[in-house]
Amino acid sequence: MLVDRFKSERDRLITHYGWLLVRGLGHVFARQSLVGDAPVLDNRHFPFVDEFTDNWEAIRDEVVAILCHREAIPLFHEVSPEQRHISIGESWRTFLLFGFGSKLEKNCRQTPVTAALLERVPGLETAWFSVLAPGSHIPPHSGVSKGIVRVHLGLVVPRDAERCWMRVGEQVRTWRPGELFVFDDTYDHEVCNETPDERVVLVFDVDRPMRWRGRLLNRVFVRLVKLSRFYREPKRRMVVFEDRFQAAVGRPTDNRDSRARAK
């Protein structure tokens, strides 16, 4: 069909020129940054993180309840098929709370404390619980946009914490219960859990603090991303898996609401 060919060509052009734009914008965002351009950033630049460390036990309790239905939590590549090269087998699950600036209402009702804290974060883009199985390795990879930075809050951490780590650039970090760090995921990074225990962290992305030109360019870039299949397909899948989890915990779903949000 003509419409399908148009959409396919549009996606091809957005993908091709999008990567050129990403590379150029990365240099601009680095110069516009108000928090430096290091792989791991100073927590003091992000005062909102204190609420998460102060309330980490309540957040942990919410995710532990969710893990009672572990098999209903989607694998990372089920939500975002483009990430299949780093999400291997059944080792990495993700319970989404906010995606691309939109709140997943049903999932957030499972985690009211976490959701309320996230809603107060300035410039929040995406948030999820990341569940990594024992003996797992997420290969080296890098994120798309320097316009955002990523926060990791340790919740369920292996007893042998030193053997569960993340490398960001040349820096290596381990998780501790109730502690967090902020990093730039456009640097090459990888994760390894060499322990027999599961690792669970709260992950969320926020807009990088920048001067006004950087903020403006970042808003334009995010709008362009939302025109691409890299946004549309994961958004559709998020709704499907949100309903699947609700079914697993025995709560009814509203199909009309799901269809509306999937458009």
Buried (B, 14 or more C-beta within 10 A) or exposed (E): EEEEEEEEEEBEEBEEEBEEBBEEBBEBBBEBBEBEBBBBBEBEBBEBBEBBBEBBEEBBEBBEEBBEBEEBBBBBBBBBEEBEEBBBEEBBBBBBBBBBEBBBEBBBEBBEEBBEBBEEBEBBBBBBBBBBBBEBBBEEEEBBBBBBBBBBBBBBBBEEBEBBBBBBBEBEBBBEEBBBBBBBBBBBBBBBBBBEBBBBBBBBBBBBBBEEEBBEBBEEBBEBBEEBBBBBBBBBBBBEBBBBBBEBEEEEBEEEEBEEBBE
